[in-house]
Structure formats: structure tokens, C-alpha cells
């Protein structure tokens, strides 16, 4: 298993999110890899993480989900992978105490590269589907809670996420109403809907 820190859109190395690439064993029959190992994962992130639920979504090209996060008392860390298709996965730092507060990291996850993105508590998360369809699986460290759930506007210029929209083959990003109407980063900060 290879573990990498990611560089923020600003070019600085961000602490927290990790890009995890498993060791894949392949031959003429196909491939095998260990997609989850508690001991190795805890060692990579530096603390024991307990997951509460697994989630599975399927999306068509251009679907943009997020940016989602949950506040106390049910915050969620997420371990995200895309076993079918290709997505551009993003995490935005919402930790007020972080020097990277309001900055983002992104990585392409696919069935081909088998990479996983660890999005710890304190980050908003979302992804854009780049292939005709994609299936995304993620482990969440907290249970879903409607009262704790929040979102950020996907195209907030202050955060400035650079997504590969040119790879959508002319498709306009498709969002849920709640995601399209999400507050800006500045509005979330003003409302106190960020982390310490």
C-alpha cells in the first residue's frame, strides 16, 4: 500500500487527506487486491478509525455530488473509492485552526488506478463523474444525520476548485437542488458551520 499526502490547489502540501494506492496483484485471470485492512489503514492515518456505515452510489457522466460534510455530534470521515468508472474527487479543509482553511485537494479515482481518498473529519467532500457512469463506494466514520449534514456551493470562487470540466464531452454538471443552492464558504464561516 502506497500512501501520499496531496497538494492543495494553492500548491502547498495539505495535512489530513491521503491518497491510498493498494498493491494490486494481476495476471491473465484478472487481479486481486486488499481494498480494506484496519491495521494498515490506522497505521497510515496515524490513529484508529472506526467506520459506522458503507455507502454506494452510481452516477452518470457530469453528475456532481457535494460538497458535503457533517458537523458535531455526528461528523464523518470518509474513505472513498471508485471501482467502476472515473471520478474527480475533492476535499475542502473546513478546520478553522488549519493553515489550509478553505483550500482544496483533488484526485482522480477510477476502477483502473484503484486509488482511495481518505477525507478526514473537518473536510467537505464531493466528486464529479468523468466517465459514462461511475460507482463510488465509501466507508463513513459516523452515521448519516439530516440535522448535522451541511453542504458548500460546488463552484464557490473563493474556494476555487479546478475540476476537469473539459472531460465532460459537452455535458453540463448535474447537481441535486440542495447542492446547487449550497452556501458559499464565507456564508458557512459566518454561520459558524465549520470546524474548530
N, C-alpha and C positions, 0 to 999 in steps of 0.2 A: 504494500500500500504506500503510495506517494502522497504526501500532504504539502500543500503550498498555501502561503498567505497570498492575498490578492492586492493589486494596486488600485487605489481609488481613481475615479475619473480625473482627479487633480494630479495624478501621477505619484502620490505618496502611498507608502505601504500601510494598509489598514489592519489593525488588530481585531480579531473576532471571527469574521467569516473565514472559512477554509475551503479550498478546492481539494477534494479527495479523489485520487485515481487508484482504483483497485488493481491488483495484479491479475491479469486475465490469462488463462491457460487455454490455448486453442490448438486445434488440429483439424484434420479432414472431416471429423464428425461434428464440429461446432466449437463451442467454447464453454468454459466454466470459470466462475469467479465467486468469491465470497462477497456478497453485497452488504452484509452487516456482521460485525463482530464487536460485541460490547467491550471487551478488554482493549482491543486495538483502537476503537473509537475514543474511549475515555482517555487512553494514553495520548492520542492525537490532539484532543481538545484541552487536556490538562486537568480534567475534573470528571467525576462520574455524572453521567446524564441519564435520566430515566425518561423513557418515552411513554406517553399515555395513549396515543392512537396513531393509526396509519391512515393516510388519505390517498385517494386515487382519482385523477381527473383525466378526461380526454377532451382535446380541443382541436379545432381545425385551424388552418393557416390564418394568421392575422389576429387570432384571439389573444387578448392581453388581459391577464388576470393580476389583480393587485393594483397598488402596493398595499398589502395587508399586514396588520400586526395586532397584538392583544396586550392590553395593559393589565396591571395587577387587579384582582388577585389570581388571574389565570393567564399569565404571559406564556408565549410559546417560542421555543427554539425549534427549528425545522432542519431536517436532513433531507435534501431534495435530490431526486434523480429522474432521468427521462429514459426509460428502457426502450421506448418506441418513438421514433421521430427526432426532431431537433427543436430546442428552445433556447432563448437567450434569457438567462436567469439573473435577477438583480436583487441586491440587498442595500438598504439605505440606513446609515447609522443614525439612530434616534436617541443616543445616550448623551444627555446634556454635558456630562463630565468628560466626554471623549474629545480629544483634539480633532477628530474627524467628524464631529457632529454635523449632520446634514449632507455628508458626502456619500457616494455610492460606489459599489463594486459590481461587476457583471462577469458572467462566464457562459460559454456555450456548453450546454449539456445535451447529450444525444445517446441513442442506442449504440452508436458506433464507438464513441470515446468512453462510455460507461462512467463518466465523471459524476461526482456528487458534490453538492454545495451545502456546507454547514452554515446555517443562518442562525446565530445565537439569539437569545432573548435580548431585546434592545434594538432590534432592527426591523424595518418594514421589508416585506418580500413580495416579489411579483415576477411574472415571466411573460414573454412574447413567443407565440408558436411560429416557427420559421418553416416547418415542413407542412405537407398537405394535411397531416394530422399528427398529434403527439399525445402520448400518455405520460403523465407525471405522477410519480409516487413520492410521498414524503411522510416521514415519521415526525410527529409533533410531541414536544415535551410537556405540553399542557392540553387540557381538553378545550374544545371549541366553546366559546361563550359569547352569545349575542351581546350581552351588556359590556363585555371587555373589548370586543372587536372594534378596530378602527381601520381607516384607510387614508392614504395620501393620494393626491392627484398625480396621475401617471406621467403627465407632461409638464410638471411644475418647472419653470425656467430657473428658479433659484437652485433647485437640486441639479438640474441639467443633465439628466440621464441621456446618454447617446446610445440609442438602440439601432440595430441594423435594419431599419425600416425599408431600405432598398432591396432587401431579400424577400419581400412580401409579394413580389410579382404583381404589383399594382393593387393589391388588396389593402383596404383601409383598416387600421386596427379596430377590432370589435371588442367593446367593453360592456360589462354589466352596468346598469344605471348607477348603482352605488359607487362604482369605481370611477366612472366618468365625472361624477359630481363630488368626488372626494375633496377634502380641504387641501390647501397648499401647505407646504412645510411651515411657513410663517404663521398661518392660521392655527395649525396643530400646536406649535410652540406657544402662541398667545393663549390658547385654551388650556394649556398645561397637559396636553395629551402626548407627552414624550416621556422618556425615562430619565432617572436621576443621573 
